[in-house]
Amino acid sequence: MKSLFDPTTYQETKNRIQALQPDSAARWGKMNVGQMVTHCQFPFKVALSDKPRKAKWNPIMRLFKKSLYNDKPWRKNLPTAPEAKITDTRDLDLEREKLLSMVDAFYNKREQQEWQPHPMFGHFTHEQWGQLEYKHLDHHLSQFGV
């Protein structure tokens, strides 16, 4: 499984984010490209926070934990957390810069071993965080054809 902590994967992912255009159309789902880029910031905010987030333990979500970081692609049109749903208009260039900054900050923590628990899925190892962040970005970048 690819990880955002891998230097090659990190650079390839940044290049894919840069390749997004204002007229990039979704192959599935309801978000436009600006909304998607904003949505993709949410998991980075969780990972990069030094403050624990209030746990929202859900036994059903826990059943899906392994699918977050394995090699199997995610299904299209999966439900998302309400706080990560973006429905208003977003500026692609502005949101892309925010996302790229978060990707850089995450990559720069590649030596960090201890992470805050994920509010919905609990503890992830260092390796699992790198895989999860990559897989989420890959899912949505593929959604927009890059």
N, C-alpha and C positions, 0 to 999 in steps of 0.2 A: 504494500500500500504506500502510495506517495505521501510525503510529509512536507508541510510548509517550512520545516526546519532544514530541509535539504537545499543547499545553495542553488542547484540547477532548477529544482521545482519552484523555489521562491522566485527566481528571475523569470522563468517561463510564465508563472502566474501573474506577475506584475506586467509582463508584456501583453498578456491576454486582457487584463483590465484596461491597459492603455489603448488596446485595439477597439474597444467599445465606441460606438458613434451615437450621436443623438437620434439617428433614425434606425438604430439596431432594433429589430423586431423580435419579440418573444416567440419561440417555437411552441410554447405552452404557457399556461398560467395567465394571471390577470395583471401582473405588474408591468410597467414600462421600464425602460433601461435606467432612468434616474431613480425610480423607486427601488429597483433591484439592487443597485449599488448602495443605496442607503440601507436597505434590509441587510445586506452582507456585512455591514458594520456591527450589527448587534452581537454576534458571537465574539467578535474581537473585544468589544466593550466588556463582556463577561470575563473573557480570559485575561485581559490586561488590568482589570480592577484589583486593587490591593484590599478592597473592602469586601467582606463576605456579603453575598446577596441572600436575601431571605429565601429559604428553601421552599420549593413548590413540589414536594415529593408526590409523585403520581406513580403507583405501581405499574400501570399500563405503559407509561413512558419508559420505565426501567426495562421493560421487555425489549425495547427497541435499541437499547444502549449499544450493543455490539454492532448493530448495523450502521452506527454513526462513523465507525472507523475501520470497517472491513473493505475488501476490494469490490464488493457488489454495488453497482450503481443504485442510487436512490430512485424510487418511483417518481414519476412526474405528478405534480399537483398535490404534494403532501401538505397536510395542515401545518400551520405555523403558530407560534405563540402570539397571543393578541398584541403584546408590546412590540413585536417585531414586524407587524403588518404595517405597511406604508401605503397610504391611499391618497395623500396629497401630492401636489406637483413638486418635483425636486430638480435642481439644476445639476445636470450630469457632471460638468467640469468641477464644480465645487465639491460634490459628493464623492467623485472619483479621487480627488486630492485627499479628502479625509480618509477614504478607504486605503489608499496607498500608504498614507502615513501610519495607519493602524497595522497594515501588513508589515511595514518596516519595523515598527515597535515590537510586534510579535516575534519576528525573525531575530531581532536583536536580543531577545530573551531565550534564545535557543540553548543556552547553557543552564537555564533555570530548571531545577528539578521539582520544586514544590509549587503547586498551583492551588488557588482557591477552588473549592468544590463547585461544580456546575449546579445552578439552582434547581434544575429539573432532573439531572442525571447523576448527580453526586460526583465522586472522585474520578478523575481521569489521570492516567500517568502522563509524564512528559511526552512520550511517544504518541499516546492517544490524542493529546491536545493538538499536536502537529498534524496528525492524520485527519482529525475532525475539521480543523480550520481549512485544510486543503480540500477535503471532500465537499464541504459546504460551498466554497468558492467555485470549485469545478462544476458542481451541479448547476449553479446559476449562470456561470459563464457559458456552459454548454447550452443552457436555456436560450441564450442570446447569440449563439452561433460563433463564439470565439473560444 
